[in-house]
Amino acid sequence: MGYVTAVPHPRSEAAGSARAGRLSLAVALLAGALGAAVALLASRQQWAEGTATVAGGAFPLSAKGSDVTGVPAALAIVGLAALVAVFAVRRAGRVVVAALLALSGAGTVAAALIGASDGSALDEKAAEASGDTTASVAALSHTAWPYVAVVGGVLLLLAGLLALRYGRRWPAMSGRYERGGTPQPRRKAPAVDPDRPEDLWKALDRGEDPTGA
């Protein structure tokens, strides 16, 4: 007894591919924009705190994410720009920009994880406050904001990976092309009737020679 193998209809495959493209596009846009915003927000928050001995007393110190490292904020901006640029390029250019987006996310994650345990920024502030270059911060503690920046980097990385995987199905910012990538035919200008003054004025407005000379 033979078995008949069902072959997917080409239209169903095309419809499934289009749905996957639209879904991946929506997720990438949301993840990329949200990831950049989260990383930028986290970089402006307090990452570490401690005390320094000044004039025999404890002087409280704190450091924002931008004081600890400027990498997450910078890469968030780069990632956001790459997310927009994905739609302005095609083929190999889109792959390169998508890779840049993914690398921006990975770099944000790495920098935020390193900054989560870094106390050098507070040591510098302790040295400035005490006037002793060898001074260091005491009672050092860290907040959860570096890990919030990590989440932002993961979202940027996800957007980049989606762009690498499905970017070829996404539309590009070009009014001359349709979804299929073929140039749209130019509309022919309507014929000008020399006996109709309104046609002559319309032709002049379009920058055409109504006399046909």
NORNOR-V797734 format. One line per field, one symbol per residue. ss: DSSP state (H for helix, E for strand, C for the rest). phi: phi as a letter, one per 30 degrees, with the letter a starting at -180 (. if undefined). psi: psi as a letter, one per 30 degrees, with the letter a starting at -180 (. if undefined). A space follows every 10 residues. Layout:
ss->???
phi->???
psi->???
This chain:
ss->CCCCCCCCCH HHHHHHHHHH HHHHHHHHHH HHHHHHHHHH HHHCCEEEEE EEEECCEEEE EEEEHHHHCC HHHHHHHHHH HHHHHCCCCC HHHHHHHHHH HHHHHHHHHH HHHHHCCCCH HHHHHHHHHH CCCCCCCEEE EECCHHHHHH HHHHHHHHHH HHHHHHHHHC CCCCCCECCC CCECCCCCCC CCCCCCHHHH HHHHHCCCCC CCC
phi->.dcccdcede dddddddddd dddddddddd dddddddddd dddccdcbaa bbdbhibdcd bbbdddddac dedddddddd dddddedcbb hddddddddd dddddddddd ddddddbdcd dddddddddc icdcdbdchd bbcddedddd dddddddddd dddddcedcd dcdaddbddd icdddddddd dccddceddd ddddddiccd did
psi->klkkkkkkke eeeeeeeeee eeeeeeeeee eeeeeeeeee eefflkella lkjkhglkjk llklefeekg eeeefeeeee eeeefeffll beeeeeeeee eeeeeeeeee eeeeffgkge eeeeeeeeef gjffllklhk llafeefeee eeeeeeeeee eeeeegfffl llikffkaef gkkkkkkkkl kkjffjeeee eeeeefgljf fg.
